[in-house]
Structure formats: structure tokens, C-alpha cells
Amino acid sequence: MTRPTKTYAIIGGAAGLGGALARLLAAGGPENTPAGAPDSNSAVWLADTPTAASAAPAMANVAFHPMDLADPAAPRALVKTITRRQGRLDGVVVAASAMGGAPLADWQASDWDRAAAINLRLPFLAAQAAQGLLTQSRGSLILVSSTATLRGQAQSHAYQATKAGLAGLLRSLAAELGPQGVRVNLVLPGWVETPQTQAFWRAQPDPQGARAAIDARIPLRRHGSAEEVAAAMAWLLSDAASYVTGATIPLDGGDTAV
């Protein structure tokens, strides 16, 4: 493969948003994207748990990196590997997500700690590990949260608290890394077709009725696709978004706007 013009790291979500973004970046970015979009000579590193390897896009310029998302040493090991293999890093997207729900009385401290490790600590450690390379490339960091943090939802205490914490992390990172030329943004996907969302609906007593009720309140009257969210993130990674940093962007079909 020709030496890549740009290199991206995507952490988590191989079967969902992370995989969709990896396919888009490896293929050259969304159609009709303004100048400065990722090109087809980009190298994409998709890091996720070893069991997610089968979900990784089978493309020549996508490398799968097995990773324990809860291991505090894992982000630095990933960046070290990318440095050795590619010599540069232009964008990092942290799409990992630890969900889970239970009545308040049934929560264990270990459940909370795992959610905090993946949803909040991992993005911080990824930013820390990638800072040097992103500064060199004047690159971009995207944190993936959820519109669930804007609404109360029973039993999802750790998920909502830790994903909501990314809003504060966004502001501190944007303030510190902006003068170094690194852009940091936060996206809030809403109801999007991913394996996690599908599993949620299957667990409902009336999956079809519950989903229909949600779609009825969304202004666009449907779930989004992983590809639609990936297109927005690809834009944020591109030079076309060169003056966008510190932004929180809902990708939810207007659900939280009404």
C-alpha cells in the first residue's frame, strides 16, 4: 500500500458506528464532501475487543487492533503501534460504549467502575496518548456520547452519568488543545441502527410498538443509520471543519430539538 496521506484511529464500535466510519474513511469519505475530506489513501486503525474482529471492515487500508477497552494502558499501546507503523496520526474517534441497566438497588460498584472506565476514562487516556501526534498533524479528536444524556432514563445510571461527563471533558480538552492546533468535538447520536440499539428493542415487551412510539416523536420519523452518523464524523475530521472545535453536535433527526 502507498504510504498513507492521513492516518485515523477509531476506538470501539466496530460492529456499529466505529465500523461504519472506518469503511467511509477507507473508501475516501462521503460523496460530494468539500475539499479536504479524507481520501482513499488513508490508513484506518480500528481498535476494539478481540471478539469484535469479525465485524471490522475487510478493506486493505483498515487494520484491526485488538484492545481491552477497560485497560488504562491500552490507548498508549495503540498509539505506540500506530507511531511505529504509520509515523503519523491525523484523527482519533472514541466510539466505545459500555451500556447496562438495572434497578438502582441492584447496581454493583464493579458495574459502575466498568462503565466509567470505558465511557469516560478511555476517552481521556486516548486524548492524552494521542496529543503529541495530533499536535504534529494539527489533527482532530471526536468523542462519541449520546442524546440519552439529555433525557432521564430509568436504570441506566452509570451510562448516563459517564457519557454526560464527556461534555465537561470536551470543554477542557478544547481549551487546552486548541492553541496546539488540535480540534476536539463531541457528537451525540440519537436513535441509530446499531447492534446495541437492536438489542435494546429486542429486550422490550413490545419491541415494535415501543420503537414506533419513539419514531413518532422524532421530527424525521425514523431511526438514523450508522452511515449517516459516520458521514457527520468524517466531516468533522476533515479540513472542511477546520474552524469547528468545542462543539456538541446532536445527530438525532431533531429528537432533542423539539
C-alpha positions in Angstrom: 0.0 0.0 0.0 1.2 3.5 -0.8 2.3 5.4 2.3 -1.0 6.9 3.6 -1.6 10.6 3.3 -3.6 10.5 6.6 -4.0 8.1 9.4 -7.0 7.7 11.7 -7.7 5.7 14.9 -11.2 4.6 15.8 -11.6 3.1 19.2 -14.7 0.9 19.8 -17.9 0.4 18.0 -16.5 -2.0 15.3 -20.0 -3.5 14.7 -21.7 -0.1 14.7 -20.6 3.5 14.4 -16.9 2.7 14.5 -17.1 0.2 11.7 -19.3 2.5 9.6 -16.8 5.3 10.0 -13.9 3.0 9.2 -15.5 1.9 5.9 -16.2 5.5 5.0 -12.7 6.8 5.7 -11.1 3.9 4.0 -13.2 4.5 0.9 -12.3 8.1 0.7 -15.0 9.9 2.7 -18.6 10.8 1.9 -19.7 11.6 -1.7 -19.5 15.3 -2.6 -17.7 16.2 0.6 -15.9 19.6 0.3 -12.2 19.7 -0.4 -10.1 18.5 2.4 -12.1 15.3 3.1 -10.3 12.1 3.9 -9.0 10.3 0.7 -8.9 6.7 -0.3 -5.2 6.5 0.6 -5.9 7.0 4.3 -4.9 4.3 6.8 -7.6 3.5 9.4 -6.9 1.7 12.6 -10.0 0.2 14.2 -9.4 -0.8 17.8 -11.9 -2.9 19.7 -12.3 -6.0 21.8 -10.9 -9.2 20.2 -14.4 -10.6 19.8 -15.3 -7.7 17.5 -12.6 -8.6 14.9 -15.1 -10.3 12.7 -17.1 -7.0 12.4 -14.2 -5.0 11.2 -14.3 -3.9 7.5 -12.3 -6.3 5.3 -10.5 -3.5 3.4 -6.8 -3.2 2.6 -6.3 0.0 4.4 -8.2 -0.9 7.6 -6.2 -2.6 10.3 -7.9 -4.2 13.3 -6.1 -3.7 16.6 -7.4 -6.0 19.5 -7.8 -3.9 22.6 -9.1 -4.3 26.2 -11.2 -1.1 26.3 -11.0 -1.0 30.1 -7.2 -1.4 30.3 -5.7 2.0 31.2 -2.5 1.1 29.3 -4.3 0.2 26.1 -4.6 3.7 24.5 -0.9 4.4 24.8 -0.1 0.9 23.4 -2.4 1.6 20.4 -0.7 5.0 19.7 2.7 3.4 20.0 1.8 0.8 17.4 0.5 3.5 15.0 3.6 5.6 15.5 5.8 2.6 14.6 3.7 1.5 11.6 2.5 4.8 10.2 4.5 7.6 11.7 1.6 10.0 12.0 -1.9 10.3 13.3 -4.5 12.8 12.0 -7.7 11.9 13.8 -8.9 9.9 16.7 -12.5 8.9 17.3 -13.5 7.3 20.6 -16.8 5.4 19.9 -16.5 2.8 22.6 -19.6 2.4 24.8 -20.4 0.3 27.9 -24.1 0.2 28.4 -26.2 -1.6 31.0 -29.3 -1.2 33.1 -30.7 -2.4 36.4 -32.8 -1.1 39.2 -30.9 1.2 41.5 -30.8 -1.4 44.3 -29.2 -4.0 42.0 -26.2 -2.0 40.9 -22.8 -3.1 42.0 -19.7 -0.9 42.3 -18.0 -3.1 39.7 -20.7 -2.3 37.2 -20.2 1.4 37.7 -16.5 1.2 37.5 -16.5 -0.7 34.2 -18.8 1.9 32.7 -16.6 4.8 34.0 -13.5 3.1 32.7 -14.8 2.7 29.1 -17.2 5.6 28.7 -15.1 8.3 30.4 -11.6 7.3 31.4 -10.8 5.7 28.0 -11.6 8.9 26.0 -9.4 10.9 28.4 -6.5 8.4 28.1 -6.8 8.3 24.4 -6.6 12.1 24.2 -3.5 12.0 26.4 -1.8 9.3 24.4 -2.5 10.9 21.0 -1.8 14.5 22.0 1.8 14.6 20.6 0.9 13.1 17.2 -2.3 15.1 16.8 -0.4 18.3 17.6 2.1 17.5 14.9 -0.6 16.9 12.3 -2.9 19.7 13.7 -5.5 16.9 13.8 -8.9 16.2 15.2 -10.4 14.3 18.2 -14.0 13.2 18.3 -15.7 11.9 21.4 -18.9 10.0 21.0 -21.6 10.5 23.7 -25.4 10.0 23.3 -28.6 12.0 23.4 -29.6 9.7 26.2 -27.6 12.1 28.5 -30.0 14.9 27.7 -33.0 12.9 28.9 -33.7 10.9 32.1 -33.9 7.2 31.6 -34.5 4.9 34.5 -32.0 2.2 35.4 -29.2 3.5 33.1 -27.4 5.4 35.8 -23.8 4.6 35.0 -24.2 5.0 31.3 -25.9 8.4 31.5 -23.6 9.8 34.1 -20.4 8.7 32.4 -21.5 9.7 28.9 -22.7 13.1 30.2 -19.2 13.6 31.7 -17.8 13.8 28.2 -19.4 17.2 27.9 -17.0 18.5 30.6 -14.1 16.6 29.2 -14.8 18.2 25.8 -14.6 21.7 27.1 -11.3 21.2 29.0 -9.7 19.4 26.0 -10.8 22.0 23.5 -9.5 24.8 25.7 -6.1 23.1 26.2 -5.5 21.6 22.8 -6.9 24.4 20.6 -3.8 26.5 20.9 -1.8 23.5 19.7 -4.0 23.3 16.6 -6.0 20.2 17.7 -9.7 20.3 17.3 -12.0 18.5 19.7 -15.7 17.9 19.2 -18.5 15.8 20.8 -21.2 14.1 18.9 -24.5 12.9 20.4 -26.0 10.1 18.3 -29.7 9.5 19.0 -31.7 6.5 17.9 -29.4 4.9 15.3 -29.5 1.5 13.8 -26.6 -0.3 15.6 -26.4 -3.8 17.2 -26.7 -2.1 20.7 -29.9 -0.4 19.6 -31.3 -3.5 18.1 -30.6 -5.5 21.3 -32.4 -2.8 23.3 -35.5 -3.1 21.2 -35.5 -6.9 21.3 -35.5 -6.7 25.1 -38.7 -4.7 25.2 -42.1 -6.4 26.0 -43.5 -4.9 22.8 -40.5 -4.1 20.5 -42.5 -3.0 17.5 -44.8 -0.8 19.5 -42.0 0.8 21.6 -40.0 1.6 18.6 -42.9 3.1 16.7 -43.6 5.4 19.7 -40.0 6.7 19.6 -40.1 7.1 15.8 -43.3 9.1 16.1 -41.7 11.7 18.3 -38.6 12.2 16.1 -39.2 15.0 13.6 -37.7 12.9 10.8 -39.9 10.0 11.9 -37.3 7.3 11.8 -34.1 5.9 13.3 -30.9 7.1 11.7 -28.3 4.9 10.1 -24.8 4.3 11.2 -23.6 5.6 7.9 -25.4 8.9 8.4 -23.6 9.4 11.7 -20.3 8.3 10.2 -20.7 11.0 7.4 -21.0 13.7 10.0 -18.0 12.5 11.9 -16.0 12.2 8.7 -16.8 15.9 8.0 -15.6 16.8 11.5 -12.3 15.0 10.8 -11.8 16.8 7.5 -10.3 20.2 6.7 -13.7 21.4 5.8 -14.4 21.6 9.6 -11.1 23.4 10.3 -12.8 26.1 12.4 -15.0 23.8 14.4 -13.9 22.9 17.9 -15.5 22.6 21.3 -18.9 21.8 19.6 -21.5 19.5 20.8 -23.5 18.1 17.9 -26.7 16.1 18.2 -27.1 13.6 15.4 -30.7 12.6 16.2 -33.1 13.6 13.5 -34.2 16.5 15.6 -35.3 14.4 18.5 -33.8 16.6 21.2 -34.7 19.9 19.5 -38.4 19.6 20.0 
